[in-house]
Amino acid sequence: MMSRKNLLTSFTERKLTAVNSDPGSDLSPALERNRSRGAFGAITRSIDELAEKAQAAKEIESRLLEGAIVIELDPDTIDISFVSDRIGDDKETFEELVEAIRQRGQDSPILVRPHPGVIGRYMTVFGHRRARAAKVLGRPVKAVVKELDDRDHVIAQGQENSARADLSFIEKAVFAGNLECKGYDREIIMAALSVDKTVVSKMISVTKDI
């Protein structure tokens, strides 16, 4: 009788141990290392992609501003672009930008054009968040003023903004939809967003479902 009881106790303990054990504890050290490498590799690739997009945006800005004279403007004289490329604004990210400019100053100038409808005012082509940050800080904003027509305006705005990591696919799609609503053809939208006709068609389709 004691023998059967001990056998039952031993069997029960083995069952409880199996149920409560960590399922990952049986993984071999090699498998654990591979899993860790995979997760680390994914994070590294994401960081590299963000860095590449940031660098691409800087290169586009440099090309558009090449040879231009940087001046200081009163942010109160600058209006936003006539076509929106963002859905709302991330308050936390904007506050970080304000703090960065407060501590280090404005790293790169914004691009504006003389306002096509109001003498003495300007319209943002790109860099509206930097202009807002300067206004919050009560300081002038560094800017380059270029004579641009509406077509060149939207192409410059689209190319610079679409290269940035913080602009989502939906925001790019909304920008494409806004351009089409304003009468711009697909060729200009393709040039502004640096994408092909198929991608533009998908973007326009997405905006119709929003």
PyMOL commands that set and color helices and strands:
alter all, ss='L'
color gray80, all
select helices_A, chain A and resi 2-20+23-26+29-65+75-77+91-104+128-137+150-162+169-181+186-193+197-209
alter helices_A, ss='H'
color red, helices_A
select strands_A, chain A and resi 70-73+78-79+110-114+122-126+141-145
alter strands_A, ss='S'
color yellow, strands_A
deselect
rebuild
show_as cartoon
